[in-house]
Amino acid sequence: RLIIANITGLWLKTDIQINIAYFESDQPVFVRYNVYDENWNSIISEDLSILMNAQKIKDSEFSFDVSDKFIWVKGKFYVSFQILNSFKGEIALSGTVFKPAFYRENLANWEKTPTICPSLNIDVKVEK
């Protein structure tokens, strides 16, 4: 099980989207998101999990509304995406090259990819 994270700025999150290039599964896929501070400490107190299926992917984008979770971040933060259940099929994430990301398997140490980054977007509200 692979966890992938991206870096962004300082905001209150309202929506997390991940771009899906290909999705085929014999059952709904249970996914979990987590939010970490710059020292890789989780800053959320509840599980952010949702079932993903082909019907919930619109225009190659899977979106998870977290506006009711009241997640405040300050400074650099990371967002992870983890597939929690086994399934028959394939999922391919859209992404970009020449931009690093981080990954780990289960609870191993985080490792940095040199040039591949999945497309994970966050809609935010900026506190002024």
C-alpha positions in Angstrom: 0.0 0.0 0.0 1.5 3.2 -1.2 1.1 6.6 0.4 1.8 9.6 -1.8 2.2 13.2 -0.5 2.5 16.6 -2.1 3.7 19.9 -0.6 1.8 23.2 -0.7 1.4 26.4 1.3 -0.6 27.7 4.3 -4.4 27.4 4.2 -7.6 26.0 5.5 -8.5 23.0 3.2 -11.9 22.7 1.7 -11.6 20.1 -1.0 -8.9 17.5 -2.0 -8.8 16.2 -5.6 -6.7 13.5 -7.1 -6.5 13.1 -10.9 -7.2 9.6 -12.0 -5.8 8.6 -15.4 -7.4 5.1 -15.3 -9.7 3.4 -12.9 -10.9 -0.2 -13.0 -12.0 -2.1 -9.9 -14.3 -5.0 -9.1 -15.5 -3.2 -6.0 -15.3 0.3 -4.4 -11.9 1.2 -3.2 -11.5 2.5 0.3 -9.0 5.4 0.4 -7.6 7.5 3.3 -6.2 11.0 3.3 -3.9 12.4 6.0 -2.4 15.8 6.6 1.1 16.3 8.1 3.1 19.2 9.2 6.6 19.9 7.9 8.0 17.4 10.5 5.7 14.6 9.3 3.4 14.7 12.3 -0.3 14.2 11.6 -2.3 17.3 12.3 -5.8 15.7 12.1 -7.5 13.9 14.9 -10.0 12.0 12.8 -9.9 9.5 10.0 -10.4 11.1 6.5 -11.6 8.1 4.6 -14.0 7.6 1.7 -15.1 5.0 -0.8 -13.9 5.6 -4.4 -15.7 4.1 -7.4 -16.0 4.9 -11.1 -19.2 6.8 -10.6 -17.5 9.2 -8.2 -14.8 10.1 -10.7 -15.9 13.1 -12.8 -13.8 14.3 -15.7 -10.9 12.1 -14.5 -11.0 13.7 -11.0 -11.9 12.2 -7.7 -12.9 14.8 -5.1 -13.2 14.6 -1.4 -15.0 17.5 0.4 -13.3 18.1 3.8 -14.8 21.5 4.5 -16.7 20.1 7.5 -13.5 18.8 9.1 -12.1 22.2 10.0 -8.5 21.4 9.1 -6.3 24.4 9.8 -2.7 24.3 8.6 0.1 26.9 9.0 3.3 26.8 7.0 4.5 23.9 4.9 2.3 20.8 5.0 1.9 17.5 3.2 -1.2 15.5 2.2 -1.2 11.8 1.7 -3.4 9.4 -0.2 -3.6 5.7 0.7 -5.5 2.8 -0.7 -6.7 0.6 2.2 -8.3 -2.4 0.6 -7.4 -5.1 -1.9 -9.3 -5.2 -5.2 -9.0 -6.7 -8.6 -8.3 -4.1 -11.2 -6.0 -1.1 -11.7 -5.7 2.5 -10.7 -3.4 4.9 -12.5 -2.9 8.4 -11.2 -2.2 11.4 -13.4 0.9 13.4 -12.5 3.9 15.4 -13.6 7.5 14.8 -14.1 10.5 16.8 -12.7 8.7 17.5 -9.5 9.4 15.3 -6.5 6.9 13.6 -4.1 7.2 11.4 -1.1 6.0 7.8 -0.6 6.2 5.0 1.9 4.8 1.6 2.4 2.8 1.0 5.5 4.7 2.7 8.4 8.2 2.7 6.8 10.2 5.8 6.5 9.2 8.4 3.9 11.2 8.3 0.7 11.5 11.0 -1.9 10.8 10.3 -5.6 13.4 12.1 -7.8 11.1 13.2 -10.6 7.6 11.9 -10.5 4.7 13.6 -8.6 1.0 12.6 -8.7 -1.5 15.3 -9.4 -3.1 15.9 -6.0 -4.9 19.3 -5.8 -6.3 21.1 -2.8 -9.0 23.8 -2.8 -8.3 26.1 0.0 -9.5 29.2 1.9 -6.7 31.6 2.8 -6.9 33.3 6.2 -6.0 37.0 5.9 
